[in-house]
Protein backbone atom coordinates (compact mmCIF):
# COMPACT_ATOMS: atom_id res chain seq x y z
CA UNK A 1 0.00 0.00 0.00
CA UNK A 2 1.19 3.49 -0.83
CA UNK A 3 1.72 6.04 1.89
CA UNK A 4 -0.24 9.27 1.53
CA UNK A 5 1.70 12.26 0.21
CA UNK A 6 1.43 15.37 2.35
CA UNK A 7 -0.54 17.82 0.17
CA UNK A 8 1.13 20.83 1.77
CA UNK A 9 4.56 19.58 0.74
CA UNK A 10 3.40 18.29 -2.64
CA UNK A 11 3.63 21.81 -4.07
CA UNK A 12 6.79 22.33 -6.15
CA UNK A 13 7.71 25.64 -4.51
CA UNK A 14 6.96 24.57 -0.93
CA UNK A 15 8.93 21.37 -1.46
CA UNK A 16 11.85 23.39 -2.86
CA UNK A 17 11.77 25.72 0.16
CA UNK A 18 11.77 22.78 2.56
CA UNK A 19 14.62 21.12 0.65
CA UNK A 20 16.71 24.27 0.93
CA UNK A 21 15.98 24.67 4.64
CA UNK A 22 16.88 21.02 5.31
CA UNK A 23 20.49 21.72 4.42
CA UNK A 24 21.09 25.07 6.17
CA UNK A 25 20.63 26.47 9.65
CA UNK A 26 18.59 29.33 8.20
CA UNK A 27 18.11 31.12 4.90
CA UNK A 28 17.00 34.61 4.08
CA UNK A 29 14.16 35.48 1.75
CA UNK A 30 16.45 36.76 -1.02
CA UNK A 31 18.50 33.56 -1.05
CA UNK A 32 15.40 31.34 -1.17
CA UNK A 33 13.89 33.47 -3.95
CA UNK A 34 17.08 33.21 -6.03
CA UNK A 35 17.42 29.45 -5.48
CA UNK A 36 13.78 28.70 -6.34
CA UNK A 37 13.29 31.26 -9.09
CA UNK A 38 10.00 32.25 -7.46
CA UNK A 39 8.47 35.69 -7.54
CA UNK A 40 8.55 37.59 -4.26
CA UNK A 41 4.76 37.54 -4.00
CA UNK A 42 4.38 33.82 -4.61
CA UNK A 43 7.23 32.99 -2.25
CA UNK A 44 5.68 35.13 0.49
CA UNK A 45 2.38 33.26 0.18
CA UNK A 46 4.06 29.85 0.28
CA UNK A 47 6.25 30.76 3.26
CA UNK A 48 3.13 31.86 5.11
CA UNK A 49 1.46 28.49 4.42
CA UNK A 50 4.52 26.60 5.70
CA UNK A 51 4.70 28.87 8.74
CA UNK A 52 1.01 28.40 9.56
CA UNK A 53 1.52 24.64 9.39
CA UNK A 54 4.36 24.95 11.90
CA UNK A 55 6.91 23.61 9.41
CA UNK A 56 9.07 26.75 9.39
CA UNK A 57 9.62 29.86 11.46
CA UNK A 58 9.86 33.23 9.78
CA UNK A 59 11.81 35.96 11.51
CA UNK A 60 11.76 39.63 10.53
CA UNK A 61 14.62 41.94 11.33
CA UNK A 62 17.17 44.29 9.86
CA UNK A 63 20.64 43.92 8.47
CA UNK A 64 21.93 47.44 8.82
CA UNK A 65 19.06 49.57 7.55
CA UNK A 66 17.72 46.89 5.20
CA UNK A 67 14.80 44.69 6.24
CA UNK A 68 15.63 40.99 6.34
CA UNK A 69 13.33 37.97 6.51
CA UNK A 70 14.95 34.74 7.72
CA UNK A 71 13.43 31.25 7.60
CA UNK A 72 14.28 28.13 9.59
CA UNK A 73 12.84 24.64 9.48
CA UNK A 74 11.19 23.43 12.69
CA UNK A 75 11.28 19.96 14.24
CA UNK A 76 7.73 19.46 12.94
CA UNK A 77 8.83 20.55 9.48
CA UNK A 78 11.81 18.23 9.56
CA UNK A 79 9.57 15.31 10.52
CA UNK A 80 6.98 16.20 7.86
CA UNK A 81 9.70 16.40 5.21
CA UNK A 82 11.12 13.02 6.21
CA UNK A 83 7.63 11.47 6.13
CA UNK A 84 7.08 12.96 2.68
CA UNK A 85 10.33 11.44 1.41
CA UNK A 86 9.36 8.08 2.96
CA UNK A 87 6.00 8.28 1.20
CA UNK A 88 7.71 8.99 -2.13
CA UNK A 89 10.00 6.03 -1.56
CA UNK A 90 6.95 3.81 -1.03
CA UNK A 91 5.85 4.66 -4.59
CA UNK A 92 9.33 3.97 -5.99
CA UNK A 93 9.61 0.66 -4.13
CA UNK A 94 6.38 -0.58 -5.78
CA UNK A 95 7.87 -0.38 -9.29
NUKOL-757702 format. One record per residue (C-alpha): residue number from 0; y, z, x. Coordinates in nm, 3 decimals. Example, Ala and Ser with C-alpha at 12.3 -4.5 7.8 and 13.67 -1.06 7.14 Angstrom:
! residues 2
+-----+---------+---------+---------+
|  nr |      yy |      zz |      xx |
+-----+---------+---------+---------+
|   0 |  -0.450 |   0.780 |   1.230 |
|   1 |  -0.106 |   0.714 |   1.367 |
+-----+---------+---------+---------+
This chain:
! residues 95
+-----+---------+---------+---------+
|  nr |      yy |      zz |      xx |
+-----+---------+---------+---------+
|   0 |   0.000 |   0.000 |   0.000 |
|   1 |   0.349 |  -0.083 |   0.119 |
|   2 |   0.604 |   0.189 |   0.172 |
|   3 |   0.927 |   0.153 |  -0.024 |
|   4 |   1.226 |   0.021 |   0.170 |
|   5 |   1.537 |   0.235 |   0.143 |
|   6 |   1.782 |   0.017 |  -0.054 |
|   7 |   2.083 |   0.177 |   0.113 |
|   8 |   1.958 |   0.074 |   0.456 |
|   9 |   1.829 |  -0.264 |   0.340 |
|  10 |   2.181 |  -0.407 |   0.363 |
|  11 |   2.233 |  -0.615 |   0.679 |
|  12 |   2.564 |  -0.451 |   0.771 |
|  13 |   2.457 |  -0.093 |   0.696 |
|  14 |   2.137 |  -0.146 |   0.893 |
|  15 |   2.339 |  -0.286 |   1.185 |
|  16 |   2.572 |   0.016 |   1.177 |
|  17 |   2.278 |   0.256 |   1.177 |
|  18 |   2.112 |   0.065 |   1.462 |
|  19 |   2.427 |   0.093 |   1.671 |
|  20 |   2.467 |   0.464 |   1.598 |
|  21 |   2.102 |   0.531 |   1.688 |
|  22 |   2.172 |   0.442 |   2.049 |
|  23 |   2.507 |   0.617 |   2.109 |
|  24 |   2.647 |   0.965 |   2.063 |
|  25 |   2.933 |   0.820 |   1.859 |
|  26 |   3.112 |   0.490 |   1.811 |
|  27 |   3.461 |   0.408 |   1.700 |
|  28 |   3.548 |   0.175 |   1.416 |
|  29 |   3.676 |  -0.102 |   1.645 |
|  30 |   3.356 |  -0.105 |   1.850 |
|  31 |   3.134 |  -0.117 |   1.540 |
|  32 |   3.347 |  -0.395 |   1.389 |
|  33 |   3.321 |  -0.603 |   1.708 |
|  34 |   2.945 |  -0.548 |   1.742 |
|  35 |   2.870 |  -0.634 |   1.378 |
|  36 |   3.126 |  -0.909 |   1.329 |
|  37 |   3.225 |  -0.746 |   1.000 |
|  38 |   3.569 |  -0.754 |   0.847 |
|  39 |   3.759 |  -0.426 |   0.855 |
|  40 |   3.754 |  -0.400 |   0.476 |
|  41 |   3.382 |  -0.461 |   0.438 |
|  42 |   3.299 |  -0.225 |   0.723 |
|  43 |   3.513 |   0.049 |   0.568 |
|  44 |   3.326 |   0.018 |   0.238 |
|  45 |   2.985 |   0.028 |   0.406 |
|  46 |   3.076 |   0.326 |   0.625 |
|  47 |   3.186 |   0.511 |   0.313 |
|  48 |   2.849 |   0.442 |   0.146 |
|  49 |   2.660 |   0.570 |   0.452 |
|  50 |   2.887 |   0.874 |   0.470 |
|  51 |   2.840 |   0.956 |   0.101 |
|  52 |   2.464 |   0.939 |   0.152 |
|  53 |   2.495 |   1.190 |   0.436 |
|  54 |   2.361 |   0.941 |   0.691 |
|  55 |   2.675 |   0.939 |   0.907 |
|  56 |   2.986 |   1.146 |   0.962 |
|  57 |   3.323 |   0.978 |   0.986 |
|  58 |   3.596 |   1.151 |   1.181 |
|  59 |   3.963 |   1.053 |   1.176 |
|  60 |   4.194 |   1.133 |   1.462 |
|  61 |   4.429 |   0.986 |   1.717 |
|  62 |   4.392 |   0.847 |   2.064 |
|  63 |   4.744 |   0.882 |   2.193 |
|  64 |   4.957 |   0.755 |   1.906 |
|  65 |   4.689 |   0.520 |   1.772 |
|  66 |   4.469 |   0.624 |   1.480 |
|  67 |   4.099 |   0.634 |   1.563 |
|  68 |   3.797 |   0.651 |   1.333 |
|  69 |   3.474 |   0.772 |   1.495 |
|  70 |   3.125 |   0.760 |   1.343 |
|  71 |   2.813 |   0.959 |   1.428 |
|  72 |   2.464 |   0.948 |   1.284 |
|  73 |   2.343 |   1.269 |   1.119 |
|  74 |   1.996 |   1.424 |   1.128 |
|  75 |   1.946 |   1.294 |   0.773 |
|  76 |   2.055 |   0.948 |   0.883 |
|  77 |   1.823 |   0.956 |   1.181 |
|  78 |   1.531 |   1.052 |   0.957 |
|  79 |   1.620 |   0.786 |   0.698 |
|  80 |   1.640 |   0.521 |   0.970 |
|  81 |   1.302 |   0.621 |   1.112 |
|  82 |   1.147 |   0.613 |   0.763 |
|  83 |   1.296 |   0.268 |   0.708 |
|  84 |   1.144 |   0.141 |   1.033 |
|  85 |   0.808 |   0.296 |   0.936 |
|  86 |   0.828 |   0.120 |   0.600 |
|  87 |   0.899 |  -0.213 |   0.771 |
|  88 |   0.603 |  -0.156 |   1.000 |
|  89 |   0.381 |  -0.103 |   0.695 |
|  90 |   0.466 |  -0.459 |   0.585 |
|  91 |   0.397 |  -0.599 |   0.933 |
|  92 |   0.066 |  -0.413 |   0.961 |
|  93 |  -0.058 |  -0.578 |   0.638 |
|  94 |  -0.038 |  -0.929 |   0.787 |
+-----+---------+---------+---------+
